[in-house]
Amino acid sequence: MKKMNQKGITIIELVVVMVIIAIGAVLLVPNIGTWLPNYRLRSATRDVVSTLRTAQMKAVSTNSPYGVGFDANSYQLYRSSGSLIPEGSPVNLPSGVQFNNNTFPINGDLGKHFAQFNPNSTSSPGGVSLLNIKGTQKRITLTTATGRVRIE
């Protein structure tokens, strides 16, 4: 008697695997909705900190003041050479995230809260909080004497 070829899968095995994948997807989808606001908050916080650190590095390397201006829900890098010159375009915060409790001084020329870094690596005092729709908050502060950017 000749043996049958055992390679391949049956339709029943395929249906069982598809049902297991579907059940896993149904259980996973509700968790994404609760996870997304916190992900957006962490991502926005990292992006703002990165822009602040870029301003600090550019101030030291070019020997001229740099800063970051903050609007209601956006921020932008500026170079100071007599007047403030924007570098790049404004960056908007992701949906569901907003600035809250901004304590950076208001720059008279811009009419915005402004974090400034000097060529000697010092910075203006202050900080800013980011808030998501769930009420979770991240605070970014600057150490004036060293210009250190810190997330609390």
C-alpha positions as CSV (number, residue, x, y, z in Angstrom):
1,M,0.0,0.0,0.0
2,K,1.2,3.5,-0.9
3,K,1.5,6.2,1.8
4,M,-0.3,9.5,1.3
5,N,1.7,12.7,1.2
6,Q,1.4,14.4,4.6
7,K,2.7,17.9,3.5
8,G,0.4,20.9,3.8
9,I,-2.4,21.9,6.1
10,T,-6.1,21.1,6.1
11,I,-8.9,23.6,5.9
12,I,-9.9,22.8,9.4
13,E,-6.5,23.6,10.8
14,L,-6.6,26.9,8.9
15,V,-10.0,27.8,10.3
16,V,-8.9,27.0,13.8
17,V,-5.8,29.3,13.5
18,M,-8.0,32.1,12.0
19,V,-10.5,31.8,14.9
20,I,-7.6,32.1,17.5
21,I,-6.3,35.2,15.7
22,A,-9.7,36.8,15.7
23,I,-10.3,36.1,19.4
24,G,-6.9,37.7,20.2
25,A,-7.7,40.8,18.1
26,V,-11.0,41.2,19.9
27,L,-9.4,41.1,23.3
28,L,-6.6,43.5,22.3
29,V,-8.6,46.3,20.7
30,P,-10.1,47.8,23.9
31,N,-6.7,48.1,25.5
32,I,-5.3,50.2,22.6
33,G,-7.9,52.9,23.3
34,T,-6.7,53.3,26.9
35,W,-3.0,53.1,25.9
36,L,-3.0,55.7,23.1
37,P,-3.4,58.9,25.2
38,N,-0.5,58.0,27.4
39,Y,1.6,57.1,24.3
40,R,0.9,60.5,22.7
41,L,1.8,62.3,26.0
42,R,5.1,60.5,26.3
43,S,5.9,61.1,22.6
44,A,5.1,64.8,22.8
45,T,7.1,65.2,25.9
46,R,10.2,63.6,24.3
47,D,9.7,65.8,21.2
48,V,9.6,69.0,23.3
49,V,12.6,68.0,25.4
50,S,14.5,67.2,22.1
51,T,13.8,70.7,20.8
52,L,14.9,72.3,24.0
53,R,18.1,70.3,24.0
54,T,18.7,71.2,20.3
55,A,18.3,74.9,21.3
56,Q,20.9,74.5,24.1
57,M,23.4,72.7,21.8
58,K,23.0,75.2,19.0
59,A,23.4,78.1,21.5
60,V,26.7,76.7,22.7
61,S,28.0,75.6,19.3
62,T,27.2,78.9,17.5
63,N,27.9,81.2,20.4
64,S,24.6,82.9,20.1
65,P,21.3,82.6,22.1
66,Y,18.7,80.1,21.0
67,G,15.3,79.5,22.4
68,V,12.0,77.8,22.0
69,G,8.7,79.7,21.8
70,F,5.5,78.1,23.0
71,D,2.0,78.9,21.7
72,A,-1.2,77.3,23.0
73,N,-0.6,73.9,21.3
74,S,2.6,74.3,19.3
75,Y,6.3,75.2,19.8
76,Q,9.1,76.4,17.6
77,L,12.9,76.8,17.7
78,Y,14.3,80.4,17.4
79,R,17.7,81.9,16.9
80,S,18.6,85.3,18.4
81,S,20.7,87.6,16.4
82,G,19.4,91.0,17.4
83,S,15.8,89.8,16.8
84,L,14.3,86.4,17.0
85,I,14.5,84.4,13.8
86,P,12.4,81.2,13.6
87,E,14.3,78.0,12.5
88,G,12.1,75.4,10.9
89,S,8.4,75.4,11.2
90,P,6.2,75.2,14.3
91,V,5.5,71.8,15.7
92,N,2.0,71.0,16.7
93,L,1.2,68.8,19.7
94,P,-0.6,65.5,18.9
95,S,-4.4,65.5,19.4
96,G,-5.4,65.0,23.0
97,V,-2.3,66.7,24.3
98,Q,-1.9,70.3,25.4
99,F,0.4,72.6,27.2
100,N,-0.6,73.4,30.8
101,N,1.0,75.6,33.4
102,N,3.7,77.3,31.3
103,T,6.1,79.2,33.6
104,F,8.6,80.3,31.1
105,P,8.8,84.1,30.8
106,I,6.8,85.8,28.1
107,N,9.0,87.3,25.3
108,G,7.7,90.8,24.4
109,D,8.7,90.5,20.7
110,L,6.9,87.2,20.2
111,G,4.1,87.5,22.7
112,K,4.8,83.8,23.6
113,H,6.3,82.0,26.5
114,F,9.9,81.6,25.7
115,A,12.7,79.3,27.0
116,Q,16.1,80.8,26.2
117,F,19.5,79.2,26.2
118,N,22.7,81.3,26.3
119,P,26.1,80.4,24.8
120,N,27.5,79.7,28.3
121,S,24.8,76.9,28.6
122,T,22.7,78.8,31.1
123,S,19.0,79.1,30.6
124,S,15.9,81.1,31.5
125,P,14.0,79.9,34.5
126,G,10.8,78.0,34.2
127,G,9.1,75.0,32.9
128,V,6.0,73.7,31.1
129,S,3.6,70.9,31.7
130,L,1.9,68.7,29.1
131,L,-1.5,67.3,29.8
132,N,-3.4,64.5,28.0
133,I,-7.2,64.0,27.9
134,K,-7.0,61.5,30.7
135,G,-5.6,64.1,33.0
136,T,-2.1,62.6,33.1
137,Q,0.6,65.2,33.2
138,K,4.3,65.4,32.5
139,R,6.4,68.4,33.6
140,I,9.5,69.7,31.8
141,T,11.8,72.0,33.8
142,L,15.1,73.8,33.1
143,T,17.9,74.2,35.6
144,T,18.9,77.9,35.2
145,A,22.6,77.6,36.2
146,T,23.3,74.6,33.9
147,G,20.5,74.7,31.3
148,R,19.7,71.1,32.2
149,V,16.4,69.9,30.7
150,R,14.6,67.5,33.0
151,I,11.3,65.6,32.8
152,E,9.4,65.2,36.1
